[in-house]
């Protein structure tokens, strides 16, 4: 049905529909015939079939295609409205105004059970979009033979219509943005809160169970559609987990076999603080996490699904075969050894309840999961904030010059030159600057292997500071390939207390008369001191730790130590 002014013009909308008619008819052949439907219903009623097995109604409604340019519907491209089965449509009569301005109500002999598909051509940009829209609306005419649209379970109604349109229009990317929207919204939305973007669920269902499954599911009755607790009953719990794992494996494809243009991603999750964490989400929402554990964590990991369907997979294969570990389902509270690398988890709550998975490690004494546990590189303090460790030293030398015996003046002058020629700013809390100044005698340079010292806090209360470097004055070179301070840490009343205890060093030295590099090394207790001891308040984020001095009297200017994950 078109405007009278278009009567003798080419009907492009109808031509598009005719072009896709063979694919629509092919899709409709998946429906049972009327006789097959009656037989299937009898089997269900007699208990021979699962009571949740849906038997869709074969599409047998007449359809009126209407082209409209009304601007009353916002951005709506098209819509479908159907009469009750066996009833006349509300639009079987209409009002028009004749040439004299007289209002005339006319009856229209439209068939019973009519579906009207209204297409707003002026809002559709391309032939591909027009054909996709027509296919989508045609699926609605099939659905309306099976359930009442007034229930408005949009995830089911629109998601399956999108899937059906993709079956008819192969290779289309018209709805790529809706697929992206699904994965963006999913962590916060139950499946039943989606709409057009729910189509990946039907892509997966067809891929896993066949087109017949998609037809029976997408054309079923409203009682299992709107609420999560009822929608959860369309699949056994283990199959909901399969849906979650398919997203985790990124194995879902478009109906024509193409990869999805967008896919679900794992959210990072670290177990820190109290050694406990949770995975939360709405019902029927797939939650993917990549969990990392404190370095060296050895206590059992306890996972409690709390009614959810959950599976875990190690990212790194413990056997070293190069093959990823298989997914291991967890249905009850389970203990296992935490892996050395991250663990991937897929979870879904197949009911009307919110998902609330808990995970925990033993944290006796607070030494397993403190947030600062890990390996970090300290970031340098900006030059304008770094303390000059020899601030005032030159003035002191001049002040005491008159008090120094004449035979010691040369040494005093040498110390003055050393300070004047050296960079004496203390940019790090875990790297000592002064000792290199004196080792070099104020001449030469220091080259560090890393931009900052590497600070590693280990579970159980030990730590090390690694800062290998090379010193040279142009004649001699000292290479500290091992340069480690170590000790113990504890947390008391929320304060991180660090006790430096040992210094270990190994390296080579080479000079004009050394006949090549000569090795040296040693380990001494309390023989060397860097500024990282003392008491701190640890403030952690996803990428690092900031250590804030708990006592301003500690060595240094009271600046924070900023540590970033390596």
ROPA-355042 format. One record per residue (C-alpha): residue number from 1; y, z, x. Coordinates in Angstrom, 1 decimal, decimal comma, padded with zeros to 4 digits. Last residue first. Example, Ala and Ser with C-alpha at 12.3 -4.5 7.8 and 13.67 -1.06 7.14 Angstrom:
2
MIRO seq      y      z      x
MIRO   2 -001,1  007,1  013,7
MIRO   1 -004,5  007,8  012,3
This chain:
566
MIRO seq      y      z      x
MIRO 566 -004,2  035,9  057,0
MIRO 565 -002,8  038,0  054,2
MIRO 564  000,8  039,0  054,9
MIRO 563  002,0  042,4  056,3
MIRO 562  005,6  043,6  056,0
MIRO 561  006,3  046,8  057,9
MIRO 560  009,3  048,5  056,3
MIRO 559  012,3  049,5  058,3
MIRO 558  013,0  053,1  059,2
MIRO 557  014,8  052,2  062,4
MIRO 556  011,9  052,9  064,7
MIRO 555  009,7  055,8  065,4
MIRO 554  009,1  058,1  062,4
MIRO 553  011,9  060,4  061,3
MIRO 552  012,4  058,4  058,1
MIRO 551  009,1  059,9  056,8
MIRO 550  007,1  058,0  054,2
MIRO 549  007,9  054,7  056,0
MIRO 548  007,3  051,8  053,6
MIRO 547  004,3  049,6  054,3
MIRO 546  004,5  046,3  052,5
MIRO 545  001,2  044,6  051,8
MIRO 544  000,2  041,0  051,2
MIRO 543 -000,4  038,0  049,1
MIRO 542 -001,4  039,3  045,7
MIRO 541  000,9  042,4  045,9
MIRO 540  000,5  045,7  047,6
MIRO 539  002,9  048,7  048,2
MIRO 538  001,5  051,2  050,7
MIRO 537  003,6  054,3  051,4
MIRO 536  003,4  055,2  055,1
MIRO 535  002,8  058,0  057,5
MIRO 534  002,6  057,8  061,3
MIRO 533  001,2  055,2  063,6
MIRO 532  002,3  051,6  063,7
MIRO 531  005,0  051,9  066,4
MIRO 530  002,8  051,2  069,3
MIRO 529  001,4  053,7  071,8
MIRO 528 -000,7  053,3  074,9
MIRO 527 -002,8  055,8  076,8
MIRO 526 -004,0  057,7  073,8
MIRO 525 -007,6  057,2  074,7
MIRO 524 -008,3  054,5  077,3
MIRO 523 -010,4  051,4  077,4
MIRO 522 -010,5  049,0  080,3
MIRO 521 -010,2  045,5  081,5
MIRO 520 -009,8  043,2  084,5
MIRO 519 -010,8  039,7  085,4
MIRO 518 -009,4  037,8  088,4
MIRO 517 -008,0  034,3  088,0
MIRO 516 -008,0  032,2  091,2
MIRO 515 -007,7  033,2  094,9
MIRO 514 -005,4  036,2  094,1
MIRO 513 -002,8  035,5  096,8
MIRO 512 -000,2  033,6  094,8
MIRO 511 -001,1  035,4  091,5
MIRO 510 -003,6  035,4  088,8
MIRO 509 -004,6  038,1  086,3
MIRO 508 -007,3  037,9  083,7
MIRO 507 -008,0  039,8  080,5
MIRO 506 -009,5  042,7  078,8
MIRO 505 -007,8  045,6  076,9
MIRO 504 -008,9  048,5  074,7
MIRO 503 -006,5  051,2  073,5
MIRO 502 -007,8  054,2  071,5
MIRO 501 -006,6  056,8  069,1
MIRO 500 -003,8  055,7  066,7
MIRO 499 -003,8  057,9  063,6
MIRO 498 -002,5  056,3  060,5
MIRO 497 -001,7  058,3  057,4
MIRO 496 -001,3  056,4  054,1
MIRO 495  000,4  058,7  051,6
MIRO 494 -000,7  058,8  047,9
MIRO 493 -001,4  062,5  048,1
MIRO 492 -003,6  062,0  051,2
MIRO 491 -004,9  058,5  052,2
MIRO 490 -006,8  058,3  055,4
MIRO 489 -006,6  056,1  058,5
MIRO 488 -008,4  056,1  061,8
MIRO 487 -007,8  054,5  065,2
MIRO 486 -007,5  051,3  067,1
MIRO 485 -005,2  049,5  069,5
MIRO 484 -006,5  046,2  070,7
MIRO 483 -005,4  043,7  073,5
MIRO 482 -008,2  041,3  074,3
MIRO 481 -007,2  038,0  075,8
MIRO 480 -004,5  039,8  077,8
MIRO 479 -003,5  037,1  080,3
MIRO 478 -001,4  038,2  083,2
MIRO 477  000,3  035,5  085,2
MIRO 476  002,0  035,8  088,6
MIRO 475  004,5  033,6  090,3
MIRO 474  006,6  032,2  087,4
MIRO 473  007,2  035,7  085,9
MIRO 472  004,3  035,5  083,5
MIRO 471  002,9  037,6  080,7
MIRO 470  000,3  036,3  078,2
MIRO 469 -000,6  037,7  074,8
MIRO 468 -003,4  039,1  072,6
MIRO 467 -002,1  041,4  069,7
MIRO 466 -005,0  043,0  067,8
MIRO 465 -004,3  046,2  065,8
MIRO 464 -007,5  047,9  064,6
MIRO 463 -008,4  050,1  061,7
MIRO 462 -010,9  052,7  060,6
MIRO 461 -011,1  054,6  057,3
MIRO 460 -014,3  053,7  055,5
MIRO 459 -013,3  050,2  054,5
MIRO 458 -011,4  048,5  057,3
MIRO 457 -007,7  048,1  057,8
MIRO 456 -007,0  045,1  060,0
MIRO 455 -003,6  044,5  061,6
MIRO 454 -003,0  041,2  063,4
MIRO 453  000,2  041,4  065,4
MIRO 452  002,8  038,7  064,7
MIRO 451  003,3  035,0  065,4
MIRO 450 -000,1  034,9  067,1
MIRO 449 -001,2  034,2  070,6
MIRO 448  001,9  035,9  072,1
MIRO 447  003,8  034,5  075,0
MIRO 446  005,8  037,0  077,1
MIRO 445  008,5  035,8  079,6
MIRO 444  009,8  036,2  083,1
MIRO 443  012,1  038,8  084,6
MIRO 442  012,9  042,3  083,5
MIRO 441  010,3  043,8  085,8
MIRO 440  007,6  042,0  083,9
MIRO 439  005,5  045,0  083,2
MIRO 438  008,7  047,0  082,4
MIRO 437  009,8  044,6  079,7
MIRO 436  006,2  044,2  078,4
MIRO 435  006,0  047,9  077,8
MIRO 434  009,2  048,0  075,8
MIRO 433  008,2  045,6  073,0
MIRO 432  005,4  047,5  071,3
MIRO 431  003,8  045,6  068,4
MIRO 430  002,7  047,2  065,1
MIRO 429  006,2  048,1  063,7
MIRO 428  007,6  044,6  064,7
MIRO 427  011,0  043,2  065,5
MIRO 426  011,9  045,8  068,2
MIRO 425  014,8  044,1  070,0
MIRO 424  014,8  044,5  073,8
MIRO 423  015,1  040,9  074,8
MIRO 422  015,3  041,3  078,5
MIRO 421  017,8  040,3  081,3
MIRO 420  020,2  043,2  080,7
MIRO 419  017,4  045,7  080,5
MIRO 418  015,8  044,6  083,7
MIRO 417  019,1  044,4  085,5
MIRO 416  020,0  048,0  084,6
MIRO 415  016,5  049,2  085,7
MIRO 414  017,1  047,4  089,1
MIRO 413  020,5  049,1  089,4
MIRO 412  018,9  052,5  088,9
MIRO 411  016,2  051,7  091,4
MIRO 410  018,8  050,7  094,0
MIRO 409  020,8  053,8  093,3
MIRO 408  017,9  056,1  094,2
MIRO 407  018,8  056,6  097,9
MIRO 406  022,4  057,4  096,9
MIRO 405  021,3  060,4  094,8
MIRO 404  022,0  059,9  091,1
MIRO 403  024,7  062,0  089,4
MIRO 402  027,5  059,4  089,7
MIRO 401  025,4  056,7  088,1
MIRO 400  024,6  059,0  085,1
MIRO 399  027,2  057,7  082,8
MIRO 398  026,7  054,1  083,9
MIRO 397  023,0  054,3  083,2
MIRO 396  023,7  056,0  079,8
MIRO 395  026,0  053,1  078,8
MIRO 394  023,2  050,6  079,7
MIRO 393  020,6  052,6  077,7
MIRO 392  022,8  052,8  074,5
MIRO 391  020,5  050,6  072,5
MIRO 390  017,3  050,2  074,5
MIRO 389  015,0  049,8  071,4
MIRO 388  017,4  047,4  069,8
MIRO 387  016,5  047,8  066,2
MIRO 386  015,8  044,6  064,2
MIRO 385  017,9  044,0  061,1
MIRO 384  020,1  041,2  062,4
MIRO 383  017,1  039,7  064,2
MIRO 382  015,1  039,5  061,0
MIRO 381  012,0  041,7  061,0
MIRO 380  008,9  039,8  062,1
MIRO 379  005,9  039,5  059,7
MIRO 378  002,8  041,4  060,4
MIRO 377 -000,4  039,5  060,1
MIRO 376 -003,1  041,0  057,8
MIRO 375 -006,8  041,7  057,6
MIRO 374 -008,1  043,7  054,7
MIRO 373 -007,8  047,1  053,1
MIRO 372 -004,2  047,7  052,0
MIRO 371 -005,1  048,0  048,4
MIRO 370 -007,4  051,0  048,9
MIRO 369 -010,8  049,9  047,8
MIRO 368 -013,4  051,6  050,0
MIRO 367 -011,7  054,6  051,6
MIRO 366 -010,5  056,5  048,6
MIRO 365 -012,7  059,5  049,4
MIRO 364 -015,6  058,0  047,5
MIRO 363 -014,6  054,6  046,1
MIRO 362 -017,9  053,3  044,7
MIRO 361 -017,3  049,8  043,4
MIRO 360 -016,4  048,8  039,8
MIRO 359 -016,4  045,9  037,4
MIRO 358 -015,5  046,1  033,7
MIRO 357 -015,7  043,2  031,1
MIRO 356 -013,4  043,5  028,1
MIRO 355 -013,6  040,5  025,7
MIRO 354 -011,9  041,1  022,4
MIRO 353 -014,2  041,4  019,3
MIRO 352 -014,8  038,7  016,7
MIRO 351 -018,0  037,7  018,4
MIRO 350 -019,3  035,5  021,2
MIRO 349 -017,2  037,2  024,0
MIRO 348 -017,0  034,8  026,9
MIRO 347 -017,4  035,2  030,7
MIRO 346 -017,6  033,0  033,8
MIRO 345 -017,5  034,8  037,2
MIRO 344 -017,2  033,3  040,7
MIRO 343 -017,8  035,7  043,6
MIRO 342 -015,7  035,5  046,8
MIRO 341 -017,2  036,0  050,2
MIRO 340 -019,3  038,7  051,8
MIRO 339 -021,1  039,4  048,5
MIRO 338 -021,0  042,7  046,7
MIRO 337 -024,5  044,2  046,4
MIRO 336 -025,7  044,3  042,9
MIRO 335 -025,7  046,7  039,9
MIRO 334 -026,0  045,6  036,3
MIRO 333 -024,9  046,9  032,9
MIRO 332 -026,4  044,6  030,4
MIRO 331 -026,3  040,8  029,6
MIRO 330 -025,7  039,4  033,1
MIRO 329 -026,6  035,8  033,7
MIRO 328 -027,1  034,5  037,2
MIRO 327 -025,5  031,1  038,0
MIRO 326 -027,3  029,4  040,8
MIRO 325 -026,1  029,7  044,4
MIRO 324 -024,3  026,8  045,9
MIRO 323 -026,2  024,7  048,3
MIRO 322 -025,2  024,6  052,0
MIRO 321 -028,5  026,2  053,1
MIRO 320 -026,7  029,2  054,6
MIRO 319 -028,9  031,6  052,8
MIRO 318 -026,0  033,7  051,5
MIRO 317 -024,5  030,6  049,8
MIRO 316 -020,7  031,1  049,8
MIRO 315 -019,0  030,9  046,4
MIRO 314 -021,5  033,4  044,8
MIRO 313 -022,1  032,8  041,2
MIRO 312 -021,8  035,2  038,2
MIRO 311 -022,7  034,9  034,5
MIRO 310 -021,3  036,7  031,5
MIRO 309 -021,9  036,9  027,7
MIRO 308 -019,8  039,7  026,4
MIRO 307 -021,2  042,9  024,8
MIRO 306 -019,6  045,4  027,2
MIRO 305 -020,3  043,1  030,1
MIRO 304 -020,6  046,0  032,5
MIRO 303 -020,8  045,0  036,2
MIRO 302 -021,4  047,6  038,9
MIRO 301 -021,0  046,5  042,5
MIRO 300 -023,1  048,5  044,8
MIRO 299 -021,4  050,0  047,9
MIRO 298 -021,0  047,8  050,9
MIRO 297 -017,4  046,6  051,0
MIRO 296 -016,9  045,0  054,4
MIRO 295 -013,5  043,5  053,6
MIRO 294 -012,5  044,7  050,1
MIRO 293 -013,8  042,4  047,5
MIRO 292 -012,7  039,0  046,1
MIRO 291 -013,3  037,9  042,5
MIRO 290 -012,9  034,3  041,4
MIRO 289 -012,3  034,6  037,6
MIRO 288 -013,0  032,3  034,6
MIRO 287 -012,5  033,5  031,1
MIRO 286 -013,7  031,4  028,2
MIRO 285 -012,1  032,4  024,9
MIRO 284 -014,5  032,9  022,0
MIRO 283 -012,9  036,4  021,4
MIRO 282 -009,6  037,1  023,1
MIRO 281 -009,5  038,0  026,8
MIRO 280 -010,0  040,7  029,4
MIRO 279 -011,7  040,8  032,8
MIRO 278 -011,4  044,3  034,2
MIRO 277 -011,0  045,9  037,6
MIRO 276 -012,1  049,0  039,4
MIRO 275 -012,2  050,1  043,0
MIRO 274 -009,3  052,5  042,4
MIRO 273 -006,7  050,3  044,2
MIRO 272 -008,4  047,1  045,0
MIRO 271 -010,8  044,6  043,5
MIRO 270 -009,1  041,3  043,7
MIRO 269 -009,0  038,6  041,0
MIRO 268 -008,0  035,0  041,4
MIRO 267 -008,0  032,9  038,3
MIRO 266 -010,6  030,1  038,2
MIRO 265 -009,4  026,7  036,8
MIRO 264 -010,3  024,8  033,7
MIRO 263 -010,1  021,1  033,7
MIRO 262 -007,6  018,2  033,1
MIRO 261 -008,1  014,4  032,9
MIRO 260 -011,7  015,1  031,9
MIRO 259 -014,1  012,9  033,8
MIRO 258 -015,0  009,6  032,1
MIRO 257 -018,4  009,4  030,3
MIRO 256 -017,2  007,7  027,1
MIRO 255 -017,1  011,0  025,1
MIRO 254 -014,9  012,5  027,8
MIRO 253 -016,7  014,6  030,4
MIRO 252 -017,6  018,3  030,8
MIRO 251 -019,0  019,2  034,2
MIRO 250 -016,1  021,2  035,5
MIRO 249 -018,7  023,8  036,8
MIRO 248 -016,6  026,6  035,4
MIRO 247 -016,1  024,7  032,1
MIRO 246 -019,8  024,0  031,8
MIRO 245 -020,4  027,7  032,6
MIRO 244 -018,3  028,8  029,6
MIRO 243 -020,0  026,4  027,2
MIRO 242 -023,4  027,6  028,5
MIRO 241 -022,3  031,2  027,8
MIRO 240 -021,7  030,2  024,2
MIRO 239 -025,2  028,8  024,3
MIRO 238 -026,6  032,1  025,3
MIRO 237 -024,9  033,8  022,4
MIRO 236 -026,5  031,5  019,8
MIRO 235 -024,1  029,0  018,4
MIRO 234 -022,4  028,5  015,0
MIRO 233 -022,3  032,3  014,6
MIRO 232 -019,3  032,8  016,8
MIRO 231 -017,2  030,9  014,2
MIRO 230 -017,9  033,8  011,8
MIRO 229 -016,6  036,5  014,1
MIRO 228 -013,9  034,2  015,4
MIRO 227 -012,4  033,6  011,9
MIRO 226 -011,5  030,2  010,4
MIRO 225 -014,5  027,9  010,7
MIRO 224 -017,8  029,4  009,5
MIRO 223 -017,0  029,6  005,8
MIRO 222 -015,2  026,3  005,8
MIRO 221 -018,3  024,0  005,5
MIRO 220 -019,5  021,5  008,1
MIRO 219 -018,2  018,1  009,2
MIRO 218 -017,5  018,9  012,8
MIRO 217 -020,8  020,7  013,4
MIRO 216 -023,1  018,2  011,7
MIRO 215 -021,4  015,3  013,3
MIRO 214 -021,1  016,9  016,7
MIRO 213 -024,8  017,8  016,6
MIRO 212 -025,8  014,3  015,7
MIRO 211 -023,7  013,0  018,7
MIRO 210 -026,0  014,9  021,1
MIRO 209 -026,7  018,4  022,2
MIRO 208 -025,1  018,9  025,6
MIRO 207 -022,7  015,9  025,8
MIRO 206 -022,0  016,1  022,1
MIRO 205 -021,2  019,8  022,3
MIRO 204 -019,1  019,4  025,5
MIRO 203 -016,9  016,7  023,9
MIRO 202 -016,7  018,9  020,8
MIRO 201 -015,4  021,9  022,8
MIRO 200 -013,1  019,6  024,7
MIRO 199 -011,4  018,6  021,4
MIRO 198 -009,9  022,1  020,8
MIRO 197 -006,4  020,6  021,7
MIRO 196 -005,9  019,2  018,2
MIRO 195 -005,8  022,8  017,0
MIRO 194 -006,4  026,0  018,9
MIRO 193 -006,4  029,5  017,4
MIRO 192 -010,1  029,4  016,5
MIRO 191 -011,1  029,1  020,2
MIRO 190 -009,4  032,4  020,8
MIRO 189 -006,2  032,1  022,7
MIRO 188 -004,8  033,8  025,8
MIRO 187 -007,0  032,3  028,5
MIRO 186 -007,3  029,0  026,5
MIRO 185 -003,7  028,0  026,4
MIRO 184 -003,5  026,0  029,7
MIRO 183 -007,0  024,7  029,3
MIRO 182 -006,3  023,4  025,8
MIRO 181 -002,9  022,1  026,6
MIRO 180 -004,3  019,9  029,3
MIRO 179 -006,7  018,4  026,8
MIRO 178 -003,7  017,9  024,4
MIRO 177 -001,7  016,1  027,2
MIRO 176 -004,6  013,7  027,7
MIRO 175 -004,5  012,7  024,0
MIRO 174 -003,4  009,0  024,4
MIRO 173 -005,7  008,5  027,4
MIRO 172 -008,0  006,1  025,6
MIRO 171 -011,1  004,8  027,3
MIRO 170 -013,1  004,4  024,1
MIRO 169 -011,3  004,3  020,7
MIRO 168 -014,1  005,0  018,2
MIRO 167 -015,7  007,9  020,0
MIRO 166 -012,3  009,2  021,1
MIRO 165 -011,3  009,2  017,4
MIRO 164 -014,3  011,3  016,6
MIRO 163 -013,4  013,8  019,3
MIRO 162 -009,9  014,0  018,0
MIRO 161 -011,2  014,5  014,4
MIRO 160 -013,5  017,3  015,8
MIRO 159 -010,5  019,1  017,3
MIRO 158 -008,4  018,6  014,2
MIRO 157 -010,7  020,1  011,6
MIRO 156 -012,5  022,6  013,8
MIRO 155 -009,4  023,9  015,6
MIRO 154 -007,4  023,5  012,5
MIRO 153 -009,4  025,8  010,2
MIRO 152 -006,9  025,0  007,4
MIRO 151 -008,9  026,4  004,4
MIRO 150 -007,0  024,0  002,2
MIRO 149 -008,9  021,1  003,8
MIRO 148 -012,0  022,0  001,6
MIRO 147 -015,3  020,9  003,2
MIRO 146 -017,9  018,1  003,4
MIRO 145 -016,5  015,0  001,8
MIRO 144 -013,2  015,9  003,3
MIRO 143 -014,7  015,5  006,8
MIRO 142 -015,3  011,8  006,4
MIRO 141 -011,7  011,2  005,3
MIRO 140 -010,6  013,3  008,2
MIRO 139 -012,5  011,0  010,5
MIRO 138 -010,5  008,1  009,2
MIRO 137 -007,3  010,0  010,1
MIRO 136 -008,4  010,2  013,8
MIRO 135 -009,4  006,5  013,8
MIRO 134 -006,1  005,5  012,4
MIRO 133 -004,2  007,6  014,9
MIRO 132 -006,2  006,1  017,8
MIRO 131 -005,6  002,6  016,5
MIRO 130 -001,8  003,2  016,2
MIRO 129 -001,7  004,8  019,7
MIRO 128 -003,4  001,9  021,3
MIRO 127 -001,1 -000,6  019,5
MIRO 126  001,9  001,3  020,8
MIRO 125  004,8  003,6  019,9
MIRO 124  004,0  005,3  016,6
MIRO 123  006,9  007,0  014,8
MIRO 122  008,0  003,8  012,9
MIRO 121  004,4  003,3  011,6
MIRO 120  004,3  006,5  009,5
MIRO 119  000,7  006,2  008,4
MIRO 118 -000,4  007,8  005,1
MIRO 117 -004,2  008,0  004,6
MIRO 116 -005,0  008,6  001,0
MIRO 115 -008,5  009,9  000,1
MIRO 114 -009,8  009,1 -003,4
MIRO 113 -012,5  011,2 -005,1
MIRO 112 -012,1  009,2 -008,3
MIRO 111 -010,7  005,7 -008,2
MIRO 110 -007,0  004,7 -008,6
MIRO 109 -005,9  003,2 -011,9
MIRO 108 -002,2  003,9 -011,4
MIRO 107 -000,2  005,3 -014,3
MIRO 106  003,5  004,6 -014,3
MIRO 105  006,4  006,8 -015,0
MIRO 104  009,6  004,9 -015,6
MIRO 103  013,1  006,0 -014,8
MIRO 102  015,7  003,5 -016,0
MIRO 101  018,3  002,4 -013,4
MIRO 100  018,6 -001,1 -014,9
MIRO  99  016,7 -002,6 -012,0
MIRO  98  013,8 -000,2 -012,5
MIRO  97  013,4  003,3 -011,1
MIRO  96  009,9  004,4 -010,2
MIRO  95  007,7  007,5 -011,0
MIRO  94  004,1  007,8 -009,9
MIRO  93  000,7  008,3 -011,4
MIRO  92 -002,7  008,5 -009,8
MIRO  91 -000,9  010,4 -007,0
MIRO  90 -002,5  013,8 -007,9
MIRO  89 -005,9  012,2 -007,1
MIRO  88 -008,6  012,0 -009,8
MIRO  87 -011,6  014,3 -009,5
MIRO  86 -015,3  013,6 -008,5
MIRO  85 -014,8  015,4 -005,2
MIRO  84 -011,4  017,0 -005,2
MIRO  83 -008,7  014,5 -004,2
MIRO  82 -007,9  013,8 -000,6
MIRO  81 -004,8  013,9  001,6
MIRO  80 -004,7  012,4  005,1
MIRO  79 -001,7  012,5  007,5
MIRO  78  000,1  010,3  009,9
MIRO  77  002,4  010,4  012,9
MIRO  76  004,0  013,7  012,1
MIRO  75  007,1  014,2  014,2
MIRO  74  009,3  015,7  011,4
MIRO  73  007,7  015,1  008,0
MIRO  72  010,6  014,2  005,7
MIRO  71  011,5  011,0  007,5
MIRO  70  009,8  008,6  005,1
MIRO  69  008,8  005,3  006,7
MIRO  68  005,5  005,0  005,0
MIRO  67  002,4  002,7  005,2
MIRO  66 -000,4  003,8  002,8
MIRO  65 -004,1  003,2  003,3
MIRO  64 -006,1  004,1  000,2
MIRO  63 -009,6  005,3  001,0
MIRO  62 -012,7  005,3 -001,3
MIRO  61 -015,0  008,2 -000,6
MIRO  60 -018,6  007,7  000,5
MIRO  59 -018,9  009,4  003,9
MIRO  58 -022,4  010,9  004,0
MIRO  57 -022,2  014,7  003,4
MIRO  56 -023,0  016,8  006,4
MIRO  55 -026,1  019,0  006,7
MIRO  54 -025,3  022,1  008,7
MIRO  53 -028,0  024,1  010,4
MIRO  52 -026,9  027,7  010,0
MIRO  51 -029,8  028,6  007,7
MIRO  50 -032,2  027,5  010,5
MIRO  49 -034,7  025,1  008,9
MIRO  48 -038,0  025,7  007,1
MIRO  47 -036,5  028,5  005,0
MIRO  46 -037,0  026,8  001,6
MIRO  45 -033,3  026,4  001,2
MIRO  44 -032,9  024,7  004,5
MIRO  43 -035,8  022,3  003,8
MIRO  42 -034,3  021,4  000,4
MIRO  41 -030,9  020,8  002,0
MIRO  40 -032,6  018,4  004,5
MIRO  39 -034,3  016,4  001,7
MIRO  38 -031,0  016,1 -000,2
MIRO  37 -029,2  014,9  003,0
MIRO  36 -031,9  012,3  003,7
MIRO  35 -031,5  010,9  000,2
MIRO  34 -027,7  010,7  000,5
MIRO  33 -028,1  009,0  003,9
MIRO  32 -027,6  011,1  007,0
MIRO  31 -024,5  010,7  009,1
MIRO  30 -024,9  009,1  012,6
MIRO  29 -024,3  005,7  011,0
MIRO  28 -020,7  006,7  010,5
MIRO  27 -019,9  006,3  014,2
MIRO  26 -021,2  002,7  014,1
MIRO  25 -019,1  002,0  011,0
MIRO  24 -016,0  003,4  012,8
MIRO  23 -016,8  001,2  015,8
MIRO  22 -017,1 -001,9  013,7
MIRO  21 -013,9 -001,0  011,8
MIRO  20 -011,7 -000,8  014,9
MIRO  19 -010,2 -004,2  014,5
MIRO  18 -010,1 -003,9  010,7
MIRO  17 -007,9 -000,8  011,1
MIRO  16 -005,6 -002,5  013,5
MIRO  15 -005,3 -005,4  011,1
MIRO  14 -004,5 -003,0  008,2
MIRO  13 -001,7 -001,6  010,2
MIRO  12 -000,4 -005,0  011,2
MIRO  11  000,0 -006,2  007,7
MIRO  10  001,6 -009,7  008,3
MIRO   9  004,5 -010,3  006,0
MIRO   8  004,4 -011,6  002,4
MIRO   7  004,6 -008,2  000,6
MIRO   6  006,8 -006,4  003,1
MIRO   5  009,8 -006,2  000,8
MIRO   4  007,5 -004,7 -001,9
MIRO   3  006,9 -001,7  000,3
MIRO   2  003,3 -001,1  001,4
MIRO   1  000,0  000,0  000,0
